[in-house]
């Protein structure tokens, strides 16, 4: 809470996170960073500016995109879509639940885009800042899935 000129301003104490399975990990993306989500169709999206999540995060492991979806990222010009698997759930998490990455792990995270983790039951959700990821990467548009 911030006090300014006798007014009280409440900061957001919760984030709406959309979760996506990527290989054996669960990623979480802040819904405030997403303009829209649509199912990927190669015939319709060939000319869009798209980046697969495994390329953006420089993952060496092959990802099985069972039901790829495009997450259109806000505040990026020209518009860029990040291809991820089908969204699993939207959860409302308290800022207090978010834990920073240990320094030994953080130093290997690309573009500071992986910024924290949150426990959700018996699972951990790795939080991704997609705007920081897209802005920081030297991406190739419409890459092969390899």
N, C-alpha and C positions, 0 to 999 in steps of 0.2 A: 504494500500500500504506500502511495506517495502523497504527501501533503503539500499543496501548492496554492497560495492565495486563498486560504481557508476552504479550498475544495479538496475533496478526497477522490483520488483516482485509483481504481483497483486494477492491478495488473492481472493478465491472464494467469491463472494458477493451474490450468489444465490445457492439454494439447489433444486434438483429435488426430489420432494416428491411424493410417491405413496400413495393414500388414500384408506382406507378400512373401511367399516361400521362394527362396532361391537356393537350389540344391538342398543342403541340410540345415540352412540357416533361415531364420525369419527376419526380414527387414521391415522396418517401420518408417513411413514417410509422413511428414506433417501435412495434413490436408490443406493447410493454408498456403502451401507452396504449389498446389496442383490446380490448374485451370479446369481441366476435364479429363475423363478417362473413357477410352473407347476400345473396343476389341480390334486387334490388329488384323488387317486383311491385306496380304501382300499385293494383290491386284489393285486395290484402291489406294494403298499408302506408299507405292513405289517412289513417288516424287516428293514425299514429305521428308523433312529433316529429322531423322530418327537415329537413336543410339541405343544399342542393346546394353542392358545393365552389366553384363559380364565384361564387355569391352570398356565401359565407363569406369568400372572398378578395377580393371586390369586383372581380372580373375583368370587363372590358368585352367581351372577346372571347366569341363564342358557342362553347360547348363541345358536341361531339357525344358524347353518352353512348351508346356502342354497346352496352355490356352493364353497365348501372348496378348497383352493389352498395352496400349499406348497411354502413358501418363504425360499429358501436356503440361509443361512446367510454366508457371506464372513468371511474369517480369523478365522474360528472355526474348530478345529480338534478334533475328527472326525467330518465330516459334519453333521450339525443339521438343520432340517427344522422346521419352525414355521408355524403352520396351522392357516390360517386366511380365512375370506370370500373372495370372488372374488374381485380383485382390481377394483376400481371405475374409477380413473383418475390419471394422472400424471400431477402435477402442478409445475411450476417453481416459487419459492418464494424467495424474497429478505431476506437476513439475518436480515435486519433492521425491517422486519415485525414480526419477532419472539419475543414473549414476554415470560419472565421467569414465572415460576409458583409462585404464592404467597406462602410465607413460611408456612402458615397454611395448605396448600394443599400439598406442596412439602414434608413435613415430613411424609406423609402417602404414598408416592409413593415408590414402591418397587425397590430396587437396583439403585435408581437414573435413572432408564430407562425412566421414563416419565420426559422429561426435558424442555418442553415449549409448547406454544400454538400459533397458528396463525389464524387470521381471514381470511376467504375465503368467501367473500360476506356476507351473514347473518348467516353463520355457523362458528363454531370454529373447528379447527383440532388440536387434541392432538398429540404432537410429541413423538414418541417412539424411543429410541436407542436400536435396537434389539441385537447388539453385547453386550452391557452392560447388557441387560436383560438375555441373554443366559449365559453369563459368571458369572453372580451373582446368578443365581437361582440354587437350588438343585432340578433339574427336574427329573421326571420319564419319561422314553422314552416310546412311544406308549401308552399314557394314555387313559383310557376310557373317552368318551366325557361327561359322567355324566350329 
